[in-house]
Amino acid sequence: MDNPIRLHWLDPHNPEQPFPPVHLALREPNGLLAIGGDLSVGRLIRAYSQGIFPWYNPDEPILWWCPDPRAVLPPGALHISRSLRRTLRSGHFRVTVDTCFEAVTAGCAAPRALHRGTWLGDAMRDAYTELHRQGHAHSVEVWDRDALVGGLYGVAIGRMFYGESMFSRQTDASKVALVALCERLAAHDFALIDCQVASEHLTRLGAVEWSRDRFIALARPAAAAPAPVGVWA
C-alpha cells in the first residue's frame, strides 16, 4: 500500500513552531507543506525566509506551500515589449512606492473578470498590512493623474523580494509597476523576485521556472543577507 498523505499541522498558539523541511511538501497538490498556524509577523518572516508562503481561500484553514518547480524573475531579466516601452516613454503613468499599501491590497483582492471571489481575504490583508507597518512588506502604485490604476505588493527580506499580487485597471498599469520594482531591486543588488507559481502572463514578462532545490539554494542566503539601505525611500 502507498503511504498515506500526511500534512504537518502548525499550532496557532505557538508562532515559534518550526516549519517542516520543504522536501516533505506534497507532489499533489504541488508544494502543499503544512496546514494551520497563524499569520503573525514572526511566522510569516520565518516562512518567507525559508521559501514558504501562505495561500488559501478565506473559508479554508491556512495552507503553507513550497512548490517545485518555482517561478522566479531575476530583476535584470524583465522582458519589456515594444508596446510596453511606448507606454513607459509616453509618461502617461506616475509611479510611487509605499504611499497607499492598503489600497493596493484592496485592488489585488477585488474580483477579476471571469473569476468569482478572491483568495486575498481580510485576514491575509490584515497580516500583510501589519508586515508593511513593520517595514517588511511594500507596494508599488501606478497612477493616472489622481486615480490609482494599478500596482503590486510583496515582502522584502534581505536581498529577496517575494511577490504576492498585482492588479491593473488600465492597460499596462501593473506592468509599469513591475518595471519600476525591477529597476529599484536591480539597483540595490537584489537576487530574485519570487513569483511562486508560473503563469503565461509572468512567463511573457521574463519569469522562468527553477527547481525547488535551486531556488532554496539561492533564496535562503539572499534572504539572510543584510537588507540594503534606501530601497524604499
NUFIKOL-315140 format. One record per atom (N, C-alpha, C): residue in three letters; atom name; x, y negated, z. Coordinates in nm, 2 decimals, m for minus. Each point is the difference from the previous one (the first is absolute). Layout:
! residues N
  residuo  atomo      c1      c2      c3
      ala     CA       X       Y       Z
...
END
This chain:
! residues 233
  residuo  atomo      c1      c2      c3
      met      N    0.08    0.12    0.00
      met     CA   m0.08   m0.12    0.00
      met      C    0.09   m0.13    0.00
      asp      N   m0.05   m0.10   m0.07
      asp     CA    0.07   m0.12    0.01
      asp      C   m0.01   m0.06    0.13
      asn      N    0.10   m0.08    0.04
      asn     CA    0.00   m0.07    0.13
      asn      C   m0.11   m0.11   m0.01
      pro      N   m0.08   m0.01    0.11
      pro     CA   m0.11   m0.10    0.01
      pro      C    0.06   m0.14   m0.01
      ile      N   m0.07   m0.10   m0.05
      ile     CA    0.04   m0.14   m0.01
      ile      C    0.00   m0.05    0.14
      arg      N    0.11   m0.06    0.05
      arg     CA    0.00   m0.06    0.13
      arg      C    0.05   m0.15   m0.02
      leu      N   m0.08   m0.09    0.06
      leu     CA    0.03   m0.14    0.00
      leu      C    0.04   m0.04    0.14
      his      N    0.10   m0.09    0.01
      his     CA    0.05   m0.05    0.12
      his      C   m0.10   m0.10    0.05
      trp      N   m0.05    0.01    0.13
      trp     CA   m0.09   m0.10    0.06
      trp      C    0.08   m0.10    0.08
      leu      N   m0.03   m0.12   m0.02
      leu     CA    0.06   m0.11    0.08
      leu      C   m0.09   m0.05    0.11
      asp      N    0.05   m0.01    0.11
      asp     CA   m0.08   m0.05    0.12
      asp      C   m0.02   m0.15   m0.01
      pro      N   m0.12   m0.05   m0.01
      pro     CA   m0.03   m0.14   m0.01
      pro      C    0.05   m0.08    0.13
      his      N    0.02    0.07    0.11
      his     CA    0.04   m0.06    0.13
      his      C    0.15    0.00    0.02
      asn      N    0.07    0.06   m0.10
      asn     CA    0.15    0.01    0.01
      asn      C    0.06   m0.06   m0.12
      pro      N    0.01   m0.13   m0.02
      pro     CA    0.06   m0.06   m0.12
      pro      C    0.15    0.03   m0.02
      glu      N    0.06    0.05    0.11
      glu     CA    0.15    0.04   m0.02
      glu      C    0.02    0.14   m0.05
      gln      N   m0.11    0.07   m0.02
      gln     CA    0.01    0.14   m0.04
      gln      C    0.07    0.01   m0.14
      pro      N    0.09    0.08   m0.02
      pro     CA    0.07    0.01   m0.13
      pro      C   m0.08    0.06   m0.10
      phe      N    0.03   m0.04   m0.13
      phe     CA   m0.07    0.07   m0.11
      phe      C    0.08    0.13   m0.03
      pro      N   m0.07    0.09   m0.06
      pro     CA    0.06    0.12   m0.05
      pro      C    0.10   m0.02   m0.11
      pro      N    0.10    0.08   m0.02
      pro     CA    0.09   m0.01   m0.12
      pro      C   m0.08   m0.01   m0.13
      val      N    0.04   m0.09   m0.09
      val     CA   m0.08   m0.02   m0.12
      val      C   m0.01    0.12   m0.09
      his      N    0.10    0.09    0.01
      his     CA   m0.01    0.12   m0.09
      his      C   m0.11    0.10    0.04
      leu      N   m0.07   m0.03    0.11
      leu     CA   m0.11    0.08    0.04
      leu      C   m0.13   m0.05   m0.06
      ala      N    0.00   m0.11   m0.08
      ala     CA   m0.12   m0.05   m0.06
      ala      C   m0.05    0.10   m0.10
      leu      N   m0.14    0.00   m0.01
      leu     CA   m0.06    0.10   m0.09
      leu      C    0.03   m0.03   m0.15
      arg      N   m0.01    0.11   m0.07
      arg     CA    0.01   m0.02   m0.15
      arg      C   m0.14   m0.04   m0.06
      glu      N   m0.11    0.04    0.07
      glu     CA   m0.13   m0.03   m0.05
      glu      C   m0.09   m0.02    0.13
      pro      N   m0.05   m0.12    0.02
      pro     CA    0.02   m0.12   m0.08
      pro      C    0.15   m0.04    0.02
      asn      N    0.05   m0.05   m0.11
      asn     CA    0.15   m0.03   m0.01
      asn      C    0.04   m0.10    0.11
      gly      N    0.08    0.04    0.09
      gly     CA    0.06   m0.09    0.09
      gly      C   m0.07   m0.02    0.14
      leu      N   m0.11    0.06    0.02
      leu     CA   m0.07   m0.01    0.13
      leu      C    0.08    0.06    0.11
      leu      N    0.04   m0.08    0.10
      leu     CA    0.10    0.04    0.10
      leu      C   m0.06    0.01    0.14
      ala      N   m0.09   m0.09    0.03
      ala     CA   m0.05    0.00    0.14
      ala      C   m0.14   m0.07    0.00
      ile      N   m0.07    0.02    0.11
      ile     CA   m0.13   m0.06    0.02
      ile      C   m0.01   m0.05    0.14
      gly      N   m0.08   m0.11    0.01
      gly     CA   m0.02   m0.06    0.13
      gly      C    0.09   m0.11    0.04
      gly      N    0.02   m0.02    0.13
      gly     CA    0.09   m0.11    0.04
      gly      C   m0.07   m0.13    0.00
      asp      N    0.07   m0.11   m0.01
      asp     CA   m0.06   m0.13   m0.01
      asp      C    0.08   m0.09   m0.10
      leu      N   m0.04   m0.12   m0.01
      leu     CA    0.07   m0.10   m0.09
      leu      C    0.07   m0.11    0.07
      ser      N    0.06    0.04    0.11
      ser     CA    0.07   m0.10    0.08
      ser      C    0.13   m0.04   m0.08
      val      N    0.05   m0.12    0.03
      val     CA    0.11   m0.05   m0.07
      val      C    0.12    0.09    0.01
      gly      N    0.03    0.05    0.12
      gly     CA    0.11    0.09    0.02
      gly      C   m0.01    0.13   m0.08
      arg      N   m0.12    0.06    0.00
      arg     CA   m0.01    0.12   m0.08
      arg      C    0.01   m0.02   m0.15
      leu      N   m0.06   m0.12   m0.05
      leu     CA    0.01   m0.03   m0.14
      leu      C    0.15   m0.02   m0.04
      ile      N    0.07   m0.08    0.08
      ile     CA    0.14   m0.02   m0.04
      ile      C    0.08    0.13    0.00
      arg      N   m0.02    0.08    0.10
      arg     CA    0.07    0.13   m0.01
      arg      C   m0.04    0.08   m0.12
      ala      N   m0.13    0.00   m0.03
      ala     CA   m0.04    0.08   m0.12
      ala      C    0.06   m0.05   m0.13
      tyr      N   m0.01   m0.13   m0.02
      tyr     CA    0.06   m0.05   m0.13
      tyr      C    0.15    0.02    0.00
      ser      N    0.07   m0.02    0.11
      ser     CA    0.14    0.02    0.00
      ser      C    0.04    0.14   m0.03
      gln      N   m0.09    0.10    0.02
      gln     CA    0.03    0.14   m0.04
      gln      C   m0.06    0.04   m0.13
      gly      N   m0.06   m0.10   m0.07
      gly     CA   m0.05    0.04   m0.13
      gly      C   m0.15    0.05    0.00
      ile      N   m0.07   m0.03    0.11
      ile     CA   m0.13    0.05    0.03
      ile      C   m0.10   m0.12    0.00
      phe      N   m0.12    0.02   m0.06
      phe     CA   m0.09   m0.11    0.00
      phe      C   m0.14    0.05    0.03
      pro      N   m0.09   m0.09    0.06
      pro     CA   m0.14    0.04    0.02
      pro      C   m0.09   m0.03   m0.13
      trp      N   m0.09    0.09   m0.02
      trp     CA   m0.09   m0.02   m0.11
      trp      C   m0.13    0.09    0.02
      tyr      N   m0.11   m0.06    0.02
      tyr     CA   m0.12    0.07    0.04
      tyr      C   m0.12   m0.09   m0.03
      asn      N   m0.12    0.06   m0.01
      asn     CA   m0.12   m0.07   m0.01
      asn      C   m0.05   m0.04    0.14
      pro      N   m0.08   m0.11    0.00
      pro     CA   m0.04   m0.05    0.13
      pro      C   m0.08    0.10    0.08
      asp      N   m0.07    0.10   m0.06
      asp     CA   m0.08    0.10    0.08
      asp      C    0.08    0.13    0.03
      glu      N    0.13   m0.01   m0.02
      glu     CA    0.09    0.12    0.03
      glu      C    0.09   m0.03    0.11
      pro      N    0.06    0.10    0.06
      pro     CA    0.11   m0.02    0.10
      pro      C    0.12   m0.05   m0.08
      ile      N    0.10   m0.06    0.07
      ile     CA    0.12   m0.06   m0.06
      ile      C    0.08    0.12   m0.06
      leu      N    0.04   m0.01   m0.13
      leu     CA    0.08    0.10   m0.07
      leu      C    0.13   m0.07   m0.03
      trp      N    0.11    0.08    0.02
      trp     CA    0.14   m0.04   m0.03
      trp      C    0.06    0.08   m0.11
      trp      N    0.07   m0.07   m0.09
      trp     CA    0.04    0.06   m0.13
      trp      C    0.15   m0.02   m0.02
      cys      N    0.06    0.09   m0.07
      cys     CA    0.13   m0.01   m0.06
      cys      C    0.01    0.09   m0.12
      pro      N   m0.05   m0.05   m0.12
      pro     CA   m0.02    0.08   m0.12
      pro      C    0.14    0.03   m0.07
      asp      N   m0.01    0.10   m0.08
      asp     CA    0.12    0.04   m0.08
      asp      C   m0.06    0.04   m0.14
      pro      N    0.04   m0.08   m0.11
      pro     CA    0.09   m0.11    0.00
      pro      C   m0.05   m0.13    0.06
      arg      N    0.09   m0.10    0.00
      arg     CA   m0.04   m0.13    0.06
      arg      C    0.02   m0.11   m0.11
      ala      N   m0.09   m0.09   m0.02
      ala     CA    0.01   m0.10   m0.10
      ala      C    0.08   m0.12    0.07
      val      N    0.10   m0.05   m0.08
      val     CA    0.08   m0.11    0.05
      val      C    0.03   m0.09   m0.11
      leu      N    0.03   m0.13    0.04
      leu     CA    0.04   m0.10   m0.10
      leu      C    0.12   m0.08    0.06
      pro      N    0.12    0.03   m0.06
      pro     CA    0.11   m0.09    0.04
      pro      C   m0.03   m0.14   m0.04
      pro      N    0.02   m0.10    0.09
      pro     CA   m0.04   m0.14   m0.03
      pro      C    0.05   m0.05   m0.13
      gly      N    0.12    0.04   m0.05
      gly     CA    0.05   m0.05   m0.12
      gly      C   m0.04    0.07   m0.12
      ala      N   m0.09    0.10    0.01
      ala     CA   m0.04    0.09   m0.11
      ala      C   m0.14   m0.03   m0.05
      leu      N   m0.06   m0.11    0.05
      leu     CA   m0.14   m0.03   m0.04
      leu      C    0.00   m0.03   m0.15
      his      N   m0.10    0.06   m0.07
      his     CA   m0.02   m0.02   m0.14
      his      C   m0.10   m0.12   m0.02
      ile      N    0.05   m0.10   m0.07
      ile     CA   m0.08   m0.12   m0.02
      ile      C   m0.03    0.00   m0.15
      ser      N   m0.13    0.02   m0.04
      ser     CA   m0.04    0.00   m0.14
      ser      C    0.00   m0.14   m0.06
      arg      N   m0.01    0.00   m0.13
      arg     CA    0.00   m0.13   m0.07
      arg      C   m0.11   m0.09    0.04
      ser      N   m0.12    0.07    0.02
      ser     CA   m0.12   m0.08    0.04
      ser      C    0.02   m0.05    0.14
      leu      N    0.05    0.08    0.09
      leu     CA    0.03   m0.05    0.14
      leu      C    0.10   m0.11    0.00
      arg      N    0.10    0.01   m0.09
      arg     CA    0.10   m0.11   m0.01
      arg      C   m0.07   m0.13   m0.04
      arg      N   m0.09    0.01   m0.09
      arg     CA   m0.07   m0.12   m0.04
      arg      C   m0.08   m0.06    0.11
      thr      N   m0.07    0.09    0.08
      thr     CA   m0.07   m0.05    0.11
      thr      C    0.09   m0.07    0.10
      leu      N    0.11    0.06    0.03
      leu     CA    0.10   m0.06    0.09
      leu      C    0.05   m0.14   m0.05
      arg      N    0.03   m0.01   m0.13
      arg     CA    0.05   m0.12   m0.06
      arg      C   m0.11   m0.11    0.00
      ser      N   m0.13    0.04    0.00
      ser     CA   m0.10   m0.10   m0.01
      ser      C   m0.02   m0.08    0.12
      gly      N    0.05    0.05    0.12
      gly     CA   m0.01   m0.08    0.12
      gly      C   m0.15   m0.01    0.05
      his      N   m0.08    0.09   m0.05
      his     CA   m0.14   m0.01    0.04
      his      C   m0.03    0.03    0.14
      phe      N    0.08    0.10    0.06
      phe     CA   m0.02    0.04    0.13
      phe      C    0.11   m0.06    0.10
      arg      N   m0.05   m0.02    0.12
      arg     CA    0.09   m0.04    0.11
      arg      C    0.02    0.12    0.10
      val      N    0.12    0.02    0.04
      val     CA    0.03    0.11    0.09
      val      C    0.04   m0.05    0.14
      thr      N   m0.05    0.06    0.10
      thr     CA    0.04   m0.03    0.14
      thr      C    0.03    0.14    0.07
      val      N    0.06   m0.01    0.12
      val     CA    0.03    0.11    0.08
      val      C   m0.05   m0.02    0.14
      asp      N   m0.07    0.10    0.05
      asp     CA   m0.04    0.00    0.14
      asp      C   m0.08   m0.12    0.04
      thr      N   m0.08   m0.05   m0.09
      thr     CA   m0.09   m0.12    0.04
      thr      C   m0.14    0.04    0.04
      cys      N   m0.05    0.12   m0.05
      cys     CA   m0.13    0.04    0.04
      cys      C   m0.01    0.16   m0.01
      phe      N    0.07    0.06    0.09
      phe     CA    0.02    0.15    0.00
      phe      C   m0.14    0.06    0.01
      glu      N   m0.09   m0.04    0.08
      glu     CA   m0.13    0.06    0.02
      glu      C   m0.09   m0.01   m0.12
      ala      N    0.02   m0.11   m0.07
      ala     CA   m0.08   m0.02   m0.13
      ala      C    0.05    0.10   m0.10
      val      N    0.13    0.03    0.00
      val     CA    0.05    0.10   m0.10
      val      C   m0.05    0.14    0.03
      thr      N    0.01    0.03    0.13
      thr     CA   m0.06    0.14    0.03
      thr      C   m0.14    0.01   m0.02
      ala      N   m0.08   m0.11    0.01
      ala     CA   m0.14    0.00   m0.03
      ala      C   m0.02    0.02   m0.15
      gly      N    0.09   m0.07   m0.08
      gly     CA   m0.01    0.02   m0.15
      gly      C    0.03    0.15   m0.04
      cys      N    0.10    0.06    0.07
      cys     CA    0.04    0.13   m0.03
      cys      C   m0.11    0.10    0.05
      ala      N   m0.08   m0.03    0.10
      ala     CA   m0.10    0.08    0.05
      ala      C   m0.13   m0.01   m0.08
      ala      N   m0.02   m0.10   m0.08
      ala     CA   m0.12   m0.02   m0.07
      ala      C   m0.03    0.12   m0.10
      pro      N   m0.12    0.04   m0.01
      pro     CA   m0.03    0.11   m0.10
      pro      C    0.05   m0.03   m0.14
      arg      N    0.06    0.10   m0.07
      arg     CA    0.05   m0.02   m0.13
      arg      C   m0.11    0.05   m0.10
      ala      N    0.01   m0.05   m0.13
      ala     CA   m0.09    0.04   m0.10
      ala      C    0.01    0.16   m0.01
      leu      N   m0.12    0.06   m0.02
      leu     CA   m0.02    0.14   m0.01
      leu      C    0.04    0.08    0.12
      his      N    0.02   m0.07    0.11
      his     CA    0.04    0.07    0.13
      his      C   m0.10   m0.05    0.11
      arg      N   m0.04    0.09    0.08
      arg     CA   m0.08   m0.03    0.12
      arg      C    0.08    0.00    0.12
      gly      N   m0.03   m0.10    0.09
      gly     CA    0.07    0.00    0.13
      gly      C    0.15   m0.03   m0.01
      thr      N    0.07    0.02    0.11
      thr     CA    0.14   m0.04    0.01
      thr      C    0.07    0.09    0.10
      trp      N    0.13    0.03   m0.02
      trp     CA    0.08    0.07    0.10
      trp      C    0.05   m0.09    0.10
      leu      N    0.00   m0.13   m0.03
      leu     CA    0.06   m0.10    0.09
      leu      C   m0.11   m0.05    0.10
      gly      N   m0.03    0.07    0.10
      gly     CA   m0.10   m0.03    0.09
      gly      C    0.04   m0.10    0.11
      asp      N   m0.09   m0.04    0.09
      asp     CA    0.03   m0.10    0.10
      asp      C    0.12    0.03    0.08
      ala      N    0.01    0.13    0.05
      ala     CA    0.11    0.04    0.09
      ala      C    0.13   m0.02   m0.07
      met      N    0.01    0.04   m0.13
      met     CA    0.12   m0.01   m0.07
      met      C    0.04   m0.15   m0.02
      arg      N   m0.10   m0.08   m0.04
      arg     CA    0.03   m0.14   m0.02
      arg      C    0.04   m0.07    0.13
      asp      N   m0.06    0.04    0.11
      asp     CA    0.04   m0.06    0.13
      asp      C    0.15    0.04    0.03
      ala      N    0.03    0.13   m0.03
      ala     CA    0.14    0.05    0.03
      ala      C    0.10   m0.08   m0.08
      tyr      N   m0.02   m0.02   m0.13
      tyr     CA    0.09   m0.07   m0.08
      tyr      C    0.01   m0.14    0.04
      thr      N   m0.11   m0.06    0.04
      thr     CA    0.00   m0.14    0.04
      thr      C    0.09   m0.01    0.13
      glu      N   m0.01    0.09    0.09
      glu     CA    0.09    0.00    0.12
      glu      C    0.15    0.01   m0.05
      leu      N    0.02    0.09   m0.09
      leu     CA    0.14    0.02   m0.05
      leu      C    0.05   m0.14   m0.06
      his      N   m0.09   m0.06   m0.07
      his     CA    0.03   m0.13   m0.06
      his      C    0.03   m0.11    0.11
      arg      N   m0.08    0.00    0.10
      arg     CA    0.02   m0.09    0.12
      arg      C    0.14    0.02    0.06
      gln      N    0.04    0.13    0.00
      gln     CA    0.13    0.03    0.06
      gln      C    0.12    0.00   m0.10
      gly      N   m0.03   m0.05   m0.12
      gly     CA    0.11   m0.02   m0.10
      gly      C    0.04    0.12   m0.08
      his      N   m0.08    0.11    0.00
      his     CA    0.03    0.12   m0.07
      his      C   m0.07    0.01   m0.13
      ala      N   m0.12   m0.06   m0.02
      ala     CA   m0.08    0.01   m0.12
      ala      C   m0.01   m0.13   m0.07
      his      N    0.00    0.00   m0.13
      his     CA    0.01   m0.13   m0.07
      his      C   m0.09    0.01   m0.13
      ser      N   m0.04   m0.12   m0.04
      ser     CA   m0.09   m0.01   m0.11
      ser      C    0.06   m0.10   m0.10
      val      N   m0.04    0.02   m0.13
      val     CA    0.03   m0.09   m0.11
      val      C   m0.13   m0.04   m0.06
      glu      N   m0.02   m0.13   m0.01
      glu     CA   m0.13   m0.05   m0.05
      glu      C    0.01   m0.07   m0.13
      val      N   m0.10    0.02   m0.09
      val     CA    0.00   m0.07   m0.13
      val      C   m0.12   m0.09   m0.01
      trp      N    0.02   m0.12   m0.04
      trp     CA   m0.11   m0.10    0.00
      trp      C   m0.02   m0.06   m0.14
      asp      N   m0.12   m0.02   m0.03
      asp     CA   m0.04   m0.08   m0.11
      asp      C   m0.06   m0.13    0.06
      arg      N    0.08   m0.11    0.00
      arg     CA   m0.03   m0.12    0.08
      arg      C   m0.02    0.04    0.14
      asp      N   m0.12   m0.02    0.06
      asp     CA   m0.02    0.03    0.14
      asp      C   m0.07    0.13    0.02
      ala      N   m0.02    0.08   m0.10
      ala     CA   m0.07    0.13    0.01
      ala      C    0.10    0.12    0.01
      leu      N   m0.01    0.08    0.10
      leu     CA    0.08    0.12    0.01
      leu      C   m0.05    0.10   m0.11
      val      N    0.09    0.04   m0.09
      val     CA   m0.05    0.08   m0.11
      val      C    0.08    0.14   m0.01
      gly      N    0.09    0.02    0.09
      gly     CA    0.08    0.12    0.00
      gly      C    0.10    0.00    0.11
      gly      N    0.05    0.12    0.02
      gly     CA    0.11    0.01    0.11
      gly      C    0.03    0.15    0.03
      leu      N    0.09    0.01    0.09
      leu     CA    0.04    0.14    0.05
      leu      C    0.05   m0.02    0.14
      tyr      N    0.01    0.12    0.07
      tyr     CA    0.06    0.00    0.13
      tyr      C    0.07    0.13    0.03
      gly      N    0.09    0.00    0.09
      gly     CA    0.07    0.12    0.04
      gly      C    0.08   m0.02    0.13
      val      N    0.08    0.09    0.03
      val     CA    0.08    0.01    0.12
      val      C    0.14   m0.01   m0.03
      ala      N    0.08   m0.09    0.06
      ala     CA    0.14   m0.01   m0.02
      ala      C    0.07    0.04    0.13
      ile      N    0.09    0.10   m0.02
      ile     CA    0.09    0.05    0.11
      ile      C    0.14    0.01   m0.05
      gly      N    0.09   m0.07    0.06
      gly     CA    0.14    0.01   m0.04
      gly      C    0.01   m0.06   m0.14
      arg      N    0.05    0.09   m0.10
      arg     CA    0.00   m0.04   m0.14
      arg      C   m0.09    0.09   m0.08
      met      N   m0.11    0.04    0.06
      met     CA   m0.10    0.07   m0.07
      met      C   m0.13   m0.08    0.00
      phe      N   m0.08    0.00   m0.11
      phe     CA   m0.13   m0.05   m0.01
      phe      C   m0.10    0.11   m0.03
      tyr      N   m0.10    0.02    0.08
      tyr     CA   m0.09    0.10   m0.02
      tyr      C   m0.13   m0.06   m0.05
      gly      N   m0.02    0.01   m0.13
      gly     CA   m0.12   m0.07   m0.06
      gly      C   m0.13    0.07    0.04
      glu      N   m0.10   m0.07    0.03
      glu     CA   m0.13    0.06    0.05
      glu      C   m0.11   m0.02   m0.10
      ser      N   m0.03   m0.12   m0.05
      ser     CA   m0.11   m0.02   m0.09
      ser      C    0.02   m0.14   m0.07
      met      N   m0.07   m0.01   m0.11
      met     CA   m0.01   m0.13   m0.07
      met      C   m0.13   m0.01   m0.06
      phe      N   m0.04   m0.13   m0.04
      phe     CA   m0.13   m0.02   m0.06
      phe      C    0.02   m0.12   m0.10
      ser      N   m0.10    0.00   m0.09
      ser     CA    0.00   m0.11   m0.10
      ser      C   m0.14   m0.04   m0.04
      arg      N   m0.02   m0.13    0.00
      arg     CA   m0.13   m0.05   m0.05
      arg      C    0.01   m0.07   m0.13
      gln      N    0.12   m0.01   m0.05
      gln     CA    0.03   m0.05   m0.13
      gln      C    0.11    0.08   m0.07
      thr      N    0.00    0.01   m0.13
      thr     CA    0.09    0.08   m0.07
      thr      C    0.15   m0.04    0.04
      asp      N    0.08    0.10    0.03
      asp     CA    0.14   m0.02    0.03
      asp      C    0.03   m0.05    0.14
      ala      N   m0.11   m0.04    0.08
      ala     CA    0.03   m0.06    0.13
      ala      C    0.08    0.09    0.09
      ser      N   m0.04    0.13    0.01
      ser     CA    0.08    0.09    0.09
      ser      C    0.14    0.03   m0.05
      lys      N    0.01    0.00   m0.14
      lys     CA    0.13    0.02   m0.05
      lys      C    0.10   m0.12    0.03
      val      N   m0.06   m0.12   m0.01
      val     CA    0.08   m0.12    0.04
      val      C    0.05    0.01    0.14
      ala      N   m0.09    0.05    0.09
      ala     CA    0.04    0.02    0.14
      ala      C    0.11    0.10    0.01
      leu      N    0.00    0.11   m0.08
      leu     CA    0.10    0.10    0.01
      leu      C    0.13   m0.05   m0.06
      val      N    0.00   m0.08   m0.10
      val     CA    0.12   m0.07   m0.05
      val      C    0.07   m0.08    0.10
      ala      N   m0.08   m0.08    0.07
      ala     CA    0.05   m0.09    0.11
      ala      C    0.06    0.08    0.11
      leu      N   m0.07    0.11    0.04
      leu     CA    0.06    0.09    0.10
      leu      C    0.13    0.06   m0.04
      cys      N    0.01    0.06   m0.12
      cys     CA    0.12    0.06   m0.05
      cys      C    0.11   m0.10    0.00
      glu      N   m0.02   m0.12   m0.05
      glu     CA    0.11   m0.10    0.00
      glu      C    0.05   m0.03    0.13
      arg      N   m0.09   m0.01    0.10
      arg     CA    0.04   m0.03    0.14
      arg      C    0.08    0.11    0.06
      leu      N   m0.05    0.13   m0.02
      leu     CA    0.07    0.11    0.06
      leu      C    0.13    0.03   m0.07
      ala      N    0.01   m0.02   m0.13
      ala     CA    0.13    0.02   m0.07
      ala      C    0.10   m0.10    0.05
      ala      N   m0.04   m0.13    0.02
      ala     CA    0.09   m0.10    0.05
      ala      C    0.05    0.03    0.14
      his      N   m0.06    0.08    0.07
      his     CA    0.04    0.03    0.14
      his      C    0.04    0.15    0.01
      asp      N    0.03    0.06   m0.11
      asp     CA    0.06    0.14    0.00
      asp      C   m0.08    0.10    0.07
      phe      N   m0.13    0.00   m0.03
      phe     CA   m0.09    0.11    0.05
      phe      C    0.02    0.12   m0.09
      ala      N    0.00    0.11    0.06
      ala     CA    0.03    0.13   m0.07
      ala      C   m0.12    0.04   m0.09
      leu      N   m0.12    0.00    0.05
      leu     CA   m0.11    0.06   m0.07
      leu      C   m0.13   m0.07    0.04
      ile      N   m0.10    0.01   m0.09
      ile     CA   m0.14   m0.02    0.03
      ile      C   m0.06    0.14    0.00
      asp      N   m0.05    0.04    0.11
      asp     CA   m0.08    0.13    0.00
      asp      C   m0.14   m0.02   m0.05
      cys      N   m0.03    0.07   m0.11
      cys     CA   m0.13   m0.01   m0.06
      cys      C   m0.09    0.12    0.04
      gln      N    0.05    0.09    0.08
      gln     CA   m0.07    0.11    0.05
      gln      C   m0.04    0.10   m0.10
      val      N   m0.10   m0.02   m0.08
      val     CA   m0.05    0.10   m0.10
      val      C   m0.01   m0.07   m0.14
      ala      N    0.05    0.07   m0.10
      ala     CA    0.01   m0.05   m0.13
      ala      C   m0.14   m0.03   m0.06
      ser      N   m0.01   m0.10   m0.09
      ser     CA   m0.12   m0.02   m0.07
      ser      C    0.04   m0.05   m0.14
      glu      N   m0.09    0.00   m0.10
      glu     CA    0.03   m0.05   m0.13
      glu      C    0.04   m0.15    0.01
      his      N   m0.07   m0.07    0.08
      his     CA    0.03   m0.15    0.01
      his      C    0.14   m0.02    0.05
      leu      N    0.04    0.07    0.11
      leu     CA    0.13   m0.02    0.06
      leu      C    0.11    0.05   m0.10
      thr      N   m0.03    0.11   m0.07
      thr     CA    0.10    0.05   m0.09
      thr      C    0.03   m0.10   m0.11
      arg      N   m0.10   m0.07   m0.05
      arg     CA    0.02   m0.10   m0.10
      arg      C    0.08   m0.11    0.05
      leu      N    0.00   m0.03    0.13
      leu     CA    0.08   m0.11    0.06
      leu      C    0.14    0.05    0.04
      gly      N    0.03    0.12   m0.02
      gly     CA    0.14    0.05    0.02
      gly      C    0.02    0.09    0.12
      ala      N   m0.11    0.04    0.07
      ala     CA    0.01    0.10    0.10
      ala      C    0.04    0.13   m0.05
      val      N    0.08    0.08    0.08
      val     CA    0.04    0.13   m0.04
      val      C   m0.03    0.09    0.12
      glu      N    0.00    0.13   m0.03
      glu     CA   m0.01    0.10    0.10
      glu      C    0.13    0.06    0.04
      trp      N    0.02    0.01    0.13
      trp     CA    0.12    0.06    0.06
      trp      C   m0.05    0.12    0.08
      ser      N    0.09    0.10    0.02
      ser     CA   m0.03    0.11    0.09
      ser      C   m0.01   m0.06    0.15
      arg      N   m0.07    0.06    0.08
      arg     CA   m0.01   m0.04    0.14
      arg      C    0.14   m0.01    0.06
      asp      N    0.08    0.10   m0.02
      asp     CA    0.13    0.01    0.06
      asp      C    0.08   m0.12   m0.05
      arg      N    0.00   m0.04   m0.12
      arg     CA    0.08   m0.11   m0.05
      arg      C   m0.06   m0.13    0.06
      phe      N   m0.13   m0.01    0.00
      phe     CA   m0.06   m0.12    0.06
      phe      C    0.05   m0.02    0.15
      ile      N   m0.02    0.11    0.08
      ile     CA    0.04   m0.01    0.14
      ile      C    0.15   m0.03    0.02
      ala      N    0.08    0.06   m0.08
      ala     CA    0.15   m0.02    0.01
      ala      C    0.03   m0.15   m0.02
      leu      N   m0.07   m0.07   m0.08
      leu     CA    0.03   m0.14   m0.02
      leu      C   m0.08   m0.09    0.09
      ala      N   m0.13    0.03    0.02
      ala     CA   m0.09   m0.09    0.07
      ala      C    0.03   m0.01    0.15
      arg      N    0.04    0.11    0.06
      arg     CA    0.02    0.00    0.14
      arg      C    0.12   m0.09    0.04
      pro      N    0.12    0.02   m0.06
      pro     CA    0.11   m0.09    0.03
      pro      C   m0.03   m0.15   m0.04
      ala      N   m0.08   m0.02   m0.11
      ala     CA   m0.03   m0.14   m0.03
      ala      C   m0.09   m0.06    0.10
      ala      N   m0.10    0.08    0.05
      ala     CA   m0.08   m0.06    0.11
      ala      C    0.07   m0.02    0.13
      ala      N    0.11    0.07    0.02
      ala     CA    0.08   m0.02    0.13
      ala      C    0.10   m0.11   m0.02
      ala      N    0.02   m0.05   m0.12
      ala     CA    0.09   m0.11   m0.02
      ala      C   m0.05   m0.13    0.06
      pro      N    0.09   m0.09    0.04
      pro     CA   m0.05   m0.13    0.05
      pro      C   m0.09   m0.07   m0.10
      ala      N   m0.10   m0.06    0.04
      ala     CA   m0.09   m0.07   m0.09
      ala      C    0.07   m0.13   m0.04
      pro      N    0.00   m0.03   m0.13
      pro     CA    0.06   m0.13   m0.04
      pro      C   m0.08   m0.12    0.05
      val      N    0.07   m0.11    0.01
      val     CA   m0.06   m0.12    0.05
      val      C   m0.05   m0.08   m0.11
      gly      N   m0.12   m0.06    0.02
      gly     CA   m0.06   m0.10   m0.10
      gly      C   m0.07    0.06   m0.11
      val      N   m0.04    0.13    0.01
      val     CA   m0.07    0.06   m0.11
      val      C   m0.14   m0.06   m0.02
      trp      N   m0.06   m0.03    0.11
      trp     CA   m0.14   m0.04    0.00
      trp      C   m0.02   m0.15    0.03
      ala      N    0.11   m0.07    0.00
      ala     CA   m0.01   m0.14    0.03
      ala      C   m0.06   m0.08   m0.11
END
